[in-house]
Amino acid sequence: MVQWIFMSSNYIYVTEPKELDPSAIAEALAGSDWQAVSGDVAFTDSTQQPFAALLIRSNTHVDASILEYFPHLKHIVRAGVGLDNIDLDFCASYGITVHNAPRAQLVTANDWYRRFWQYRQATVPKTTRLYLPGDSDL
């Protein structure tokens, strides 16, 4: 078992790093003492650092069992809309603050929407496209 001589509590465990922009996380943490560490929803390697915070998306569920993996947990940041995957009563009873960042998924949603419409425009034949008045591409 690893013992910590100097226990820094400035580590953030990112449970779904593929769903979040690493450059945005780095920018948000710039100039602070916090360090983000990529992880997964199974909390693999969660005991390597005394993590004080979790950065989660919708596939991560938080309840009382989370303390088994993160005994030093003080903050949960939910990137996206909704808190239905977090047991708020449990968090309140253990003094864990929950932060919601609903705008964090706007870039992802906007990228998806833009790519969808680019794909749609590329795959729908010109004769079946909806043209607005004034379109000269008929």
C-alpha positions in Angstrom: 0.0 0.0 0.0 1.3 3.5 -0.9 1.6 6.0 1.9 1.6 9.7 1.0 4.2 11.7 2.9 3.0 15.0 1.3 -0.7 14.8 0.4 -1.5 17.2 -2.3 -5.3 17.5 -2.8 -5.0 19.2 -6.1 -5.7 16.2 -8.4 -8.8 15.9 -10.6 -9.8 12.5 -11.9 -11.4 12.8 -15.4 -13.7 9.8 -15.9 -14.5 10.3 -19.5 -11.5 12.0 -21.1 -12.5 11.2 -24.7 -15.8 13.1 -24.2 -14.0 16.3 -23.1 -11.5 18.6 -24.8 -8.1 18.2 -23.1 -7.0 21.7 -24.3 -10.1 23.2 -22.7 -9.3 21.4 -19.4 -5.7 22.6 -19.5 -6.8 26.2 -20.2 -9.3 26.1 -17.4 -6.6 24.9 -15.0 -3.8 27.2 -16.2 -2.3 29.1 -13.4 -3.8 27.0 -10.7 -2.4 24.2 -8.6 -4.9 21.7 -9.9 -3.8 18.8 -12.2 -6.1 16.7 -14.3 -5.5 13.0 -14.7 -7.2 10.9 -17.3 -9.1 7.9 -16.0 -12.3 6.0 -16.8 -15.8 5.2 -15.5 -14.5 2.1 -13.8 -12.1 4.3 -11.7 -9.1 2.3 -12.8 -5.9 3.6 -11.1 -8.0 5.9 -8.9 -5.7 5.3 -5.9 -2.6 6.5 -7.5 -3.2 10.1 -6.3 -5.3 11.5 -3.5 -7.9 12.9 -5.9 -10.0 15.7 -4.4 -12.2 16.2 -7.5 -14.0 14.3 -10.2 -14.7 15.7 -13.6 -17.5 13.6 -15.0 -20.0 13.3 -17.9 -23.2 11.3 -18.1 -21.7 7.8 -18.2 -20.3 8.2 -14.7 -22.6 7.4 -11.7 -21.8 8.7 -8.3 -23.1 7.2 -5.1 -21.8 6.1 -1.7 -19.5 3.5 -3.3 -17.4 6.4 -4.7 -15.6 6.8 -1.4 -14.0 3.4 -1.9 -12.1 4.8 -4.9 -11.8 8.4 -3.8 -11.6 8.8 0.0 -10.4 12.4 -0.3 -13.2 13.5 -2.6 -14.4 17.1 -2.0 -15.7 18.2 -5.4 -17.6 16.7 -8.3 -17.9 18.7 -11.6 -20.5 17.5 -14.0 -19.7 18.7 -17.5 -23.1 18.7 -19.3 -26.7 19.1 -18.5 -28.4 17.3 -15.6 -27.4 15.8 -12.3 -29.5 12.6 -12.4 -26.3 10.5 -12.3 -25.2 11.9 -9.0 -26.7 11.0 -5.6 -27.0 14.6 -4.3 -28.2 13.5 -0.8 -25.1 11.4 -0.4 -22.8 14.2 -1.6 -24.5 16.7 0.8 -24.1 14.3 3.8 -20.4 13.9 3.2 -19.7 17.6 2.4 -18.9 16.9 -1.3 -19.8 19.9 -3.4 -21.4 19.3 -6.8 -20.8 21.8 -9.6 -22.7 21.7 -12.8 -21.2 23.1 -16.0 -24.1 22.7 -18.5 -22.4 24.8 -21.2 -19.4 22.4 -21.2 -21.2 20.3 -23.8 -22.2 23.2 -26.1 -19.0 22.9 -28.2 -19.5 19.1 -28.5 -23.1 19.5 -29.5 -22.3 22.3 -31.9 -19.6 20.3 -33.5 -21.9 17.3 -33.9 -24.7 19.5 -35.4 -22.3 21.2 -37.8 -20.9 17.8 -38.9 -24.3 16.3 -39.3 -25.5 19.1 -41.6 -22.3 19.0 -43.6 -22.8 15.3 -44.1 -26.5 15.8 -45.0 -25.6 18.5 -47.6 -23.0 16.2 -49.1 -25.3 13.1 -49.3 -28.6 14.6 -50.4 -28.9 15.0 -54.1 -29.4 18.6 -55.3 -32.8 17.9 -56.8 -34.2 16.9 -53.4 -32.7 19.7 -51.3 -34.9 22.4 -50.0 -34.2 25.7 -51.6 -35.0 29.0 -50.1 -36.3 31.9 -52.2 -33.3 33.6 -53.8 -31.1 30.6 -54.1 -29.3 30.8 -57.4 -28.0 27.2 -57.3 -31.0 25.6 -59.0 
